[in-house]
Amino acid sequence: MKSYEVRFQPDGLRMTVPSGTPLSDAMKTLGMRIQLPCGGTGKCGKCAVEIHPNPPEPGPFDLKHLTEPELAHSMRLACQTRVDRPMSVLVSPGLRVLGGKILVDGVDRVFDLDTPVRKIYVELPAPTLEDQAADLSRVVRGLKFDGGPRPEFDVNLLRELPTALRSSDFKVTVVTIGDRISGIEPGDTTGRRYGIAFDIGTTTVVGTILNLADGAEPAHASRLNAQVVYGEDAISRIKHAIEHPDGLRDLTSAIRGVVNEIIAEACALAGIELNDLYEAVFVGNTTMSHLFLGLNPYGLSRIPFVPVTSAAVALCAADAGIGINPRGVLYVLPNIAGFVGSDTVGVMLACSFLEPGPPRLAVDVGTNGELALRKDGVMTVCSTAAGPALEGAALTCGMRAASGAIEHVSFSDSAVECDVIGGVPAVGICGSGIIDLLAELLDAGFVDRLGRLLTPGELAGSAPEFLLDRIATIEGQPAFVVSRGEGAPGKARDVVLTQRDIRQIQLAKGAISAGIDLILKEMSLAPDDLDEILLAGAFGNYIRKRSARRIGLLPAVPENRIRFVGNAASTGAKMALLSSAVREDADRIRHETKHIELAALPEFMNAFMEHMLFP
């Protein structure tokens, strides 16, 4: 019987499935808990997934429950689709019984509220024979713009103006964004003035609604980035964008769809209307910013990795099809370099990089690790291609931080103890668990400095039996069994770490720690000179400090100098939403920050090889 590989996104799980297996059964085998109210008979239509690149022809239940646009968008019912080809399957968060972890919170910063979105309630005199001023002139006069620069406006405003004025007896609220009149609303609507800040990550997207009057956060929502069906990392998505005729449109449509879903959910939670959102501010890595804006990322795929623009970009919400107030503004913060994006700018804003203070290093560990260093008012950044291993991808049992992922590991005197997200049987291990496991294996002497997993013969007499029993041979290479599979044979699998997996982690941590080493040397600093190491992002927030130091991912500084700053990129986006001055700071960071291209440094390869070793 033929078998085919099926990859489930965005978890990164994959398995070889016998031909004819229902997708829903394959998902159960992997421990993916999804909603099947009808028990998988196809009667409820609640288990729709996206199948790429070529979905099977729709069956009768697909045609019954799914709309034409959904069918055209490659959606099929998981319980009715049988595997007959290699597939990449996108499982939406709403389908899951229990989802994964998406980091929302970040550091708190104090700054002055100075949003460019303003609302002014005016009561205007009605036209008379003695006062025949045009409607727009009457509004401008009421705003007391006389003698100053006239505000800008568009023709759509003029079309709505007569009705808005006369339906409210000339008592209206004027919405301005910067020097532009954005809207004329009947009555007094000054109490409804909101915006939303987005952090567009390669894996996850977080949106937070803020009250522009007082900075309060009434609601937030998050989603996994739907672009994952076109590739798990930025490079894969760039490749799709430039190699397929509709590739860029696919990716732009996918991320804008996610943004609109988040906006709708957050507005419902906050109890506000979509039209009450007048501005949306975005941060993301340079690739994500390009794909959101619909900019061709070709320059990011070739040395010297040149973006279309590094400047901040503002555009009308209606022009991008984003579901805030149609004349609202979308504002994307500036990037620094091809692989140091506005998310890093957001981290630097949130972590006070423009303020004086002792040396500090911000580290955002991911597929592309970004580093930002400040010393004596000088800011330096670099990026290093760590690859997806630290996020669980490319490993035998690696997965993202979702239900069923082992997120923490520790060895006691008699057991291997695992914390599993969701409290369900383990089906894989995510980045924080991988780092814990390696630290424990190094401490127990099961892995040497070169990264070699020792054999039972080499460990005999020096290691407890309960650990020795966990060393296995898988496809001819040694492996450590982290968690035993539960359930009937063939219905669950052991979670293991193989010798090849360890090598992949060495490559990733070698790239990150070499980057840290070189950026410090560039600024004539040693690790002990750092007042703080700030760990940003979801991955950084969940790793244990001791484990990160033990494997050499972070320098051996005292643990009290390592501080988690959560989703600092999101904090930077929120600050920019609330303050025009912060946006000016973001531009200062873009202009004043020195970018180091690590690959161009002759010492990078030696540093990389050295840091692949374990301490």
C-alpha positions, 0 to 999 in steps of 0.5 A, a space after each residue: 500500500 502506498 503512503 504519503 507524507 502529510 504536514 500539519 500546519 502551523 504546528 509543524 507536525 508531519 507523519 507518513 500516512 497510508 493511502 486512504 486514511 481519513 485526515 481526521 484519523 491522522 490528526 487523532 494519531 498525532 494527538 491533535 484534538 479537533 472539533 468533530 461534533 458529528 463523530 466524523 460522519 460529515 453531517 455537521 461540516 465543522 472540521 474544515 481545513 485548508 489543503 495545499 498545494 492541490 486539494 482532492 476534488 470535493 465530495 458530497 459533504 464538502 459541497 453540502 457544507 462549504 461555500 464556493 469561495 471556501 472550496 475555491 480556497 482549498 478547504 475540505 472536511 478533514 473527516 471526509 478527505 482521504 489521503 491520496 497524495 502528499 499534503 500540507 494541511 492548515 488547521 485553524 485555531 477555531 477548529 481546535 479543542 485546545 490551542 497553543 500558546 501565543 504571547 500577548 503581553 510585553 513590558 510596560 513603558 511610560 510615555 505621553 499620549 499624543 496620538 495623531 487621531 483626534 476628534 473635535 465636536 463642533 456646533 456650526 451655524 446653518 447657512 443663511 443668505 448672510 452666511 453662504 460659506 461652503 459646507 467644507 469651509 464652514 467645517 474648517 472655520 469651526 475647527 479654527 483652521 483659519 489663518 493656518 494651513 488648510 487641512 487635507 481631505 478626499 473627495 469621498 468626504 465631500 460626498 458624505 458631508 452634506 448629509 452628515 451636516 444636515 442630518 444632525 442640525 450641523 452638530 458634528 464630530 470632526 475626525 482628523 488624522 494628522 493634518 487630514 480631515 478623515 471623517 465627519 460624524 453626526 452628533 458627538 462621537 468623541 467618546 469613541 476613539 480607538 486604534 489597534 496595534 499589530 505584531 505580525 510574526 512569521 508564526 503568530 499575529 497579535 492585535 491589541 485594541 487601545 483607547 486612544 483617549 487614555 491608552 486603555 486596552 479593552 481587548 486583544 486577539 491572536 491568530 496563527 499566521 495563515 501564510 504558513 501553508 506557503 512555508 514555515 520560514 520567511 525564506 520559503 515565503 519569499 521564494 513562493 512570492 517570486 516564483 509563482 505568478 500569484 505568489 505575492 497575492 497569495 501571501 498578502 491575501 493570507 496575512 490581510 485575512 488574518 488581520 481582519 479576523 483579529 480585528 473582528 474578534 477584538 472589536 466584538 470582545 471590546 464591544 465597539 464597532 469596526 468604524 470606531 477604529 481609526 488607525 492600525 499600527 504594524 510591526 513585523 520582520 522586514 519580510 512580513 512587512 513587505 508581504 503585508 504591504 504587497 511589496 515584491 520581496 525579490 531584493 530580500 532573496 539575493 545578496 546584499 538583501 535590499 528591501 524595497 523601502 526601510 522607511 515607515 509606510 502609511 496608507 488608507 485602510 480601504 486601499 488595503 482592504 483592512 476592516 477598520 474605518 474605511 478612511 482610517 490609516 494603516 501605519 507600518 513602522 520602519 525597518 533597519 535592514 533586510 533581516 532586521 525589521 520593524 519588530 526589532 525597532 519595536 523591541 528597541 522602543 519598548 526597551 528604552 534604547 534611546 535613553 541613557 544607561 549602561 550597556 544592554 543587549 536585546 535578543 529575539 531568538 527565532 528562525 531569524 535571531 535579531 540582536 540589538 545592543 546599546 552602549 554609550 548611546 550607540 545602537 548596533 543590530 545584527 541578525 543571524 540565521 538560526 534556522 527553525 530548530 529552536 522553534 521545534 521544526 526540522 527535528 524528529 519530534 519537534 513542534 511549535 508550542 501547541 497542545 501536546 508539546 513538551 515545554 519543560 523537562 527536568 530529571 529527578 532522582 528517578 524519573 524524567 519529568 515533562 510539562 506538556 501544554 494542555 495537560 494531554 499526552 505528549 506528541 512532540 517537543 517545542 523549543 523551550 523543552 528542547 533546551 531544557 532537555 539538552 541542559 539536563 543531558 549535558 548535566 547528566 553526562 549523556 551528551 559531551 561537549 562536542 554534542 555526541 550522545 553517548 552509548 549505554 556502554 560508555 555510560 554503564 556504571 556512571 548513570 542511573 538505569 532509568 535514564 540508560 533505559 531511555 537510550 534507543 537506536 532509531 534508523 541507525 542513530 542513537 536517540 534519547 526517549 523523552 516520553 513514552 507513547 501512550 495508547 494502542 500500538 501505532 496510535 501514539 509515538 515516543 517523543 525522542 531526541 536523536 543525534 541528528 536533532 542535537 546537531 541541528 540544535 548546535 547549528 542554531 545555538 551556534 549561530 545565535 551565540 556567535 552573533 552575540 559574541 561578535 556584536 559585543 566585540 564590535 562594541 568592545 564589550 565582554 559579556 560581564 560588561 552587560 547590565 542586562 540581557 533582555 529576552 524578547 518574543 514568545 520563545 524567549 519568554 518561555 525558556 529557562 535562564 539556567 538551561 539557556 546558559 547551560 547549553 551556551 545559547 546565552 552568555 554565562 552572566 548572572 541569571 539576575 541580569 537576564 530579564 524576560 520582556 515578553 512581546 516587546 515588539 507588540 509593546 513598541 507597536 502600541 506605543 507608536 499607536 498612542 504617540 506621534 513622538 514615539 513614531 519619530 523615535 522609531 525613525 531616529 532608531 532607523 537612521 541612527 542604528 548601525 547594522 552589522 552584516 555578520 556573514 561579511 565578517 571574516 571571523 564569523 565562521 570561526 566564531 560559529 564553529 566555536 559556539 557550536 560546542 557546548 560549554 
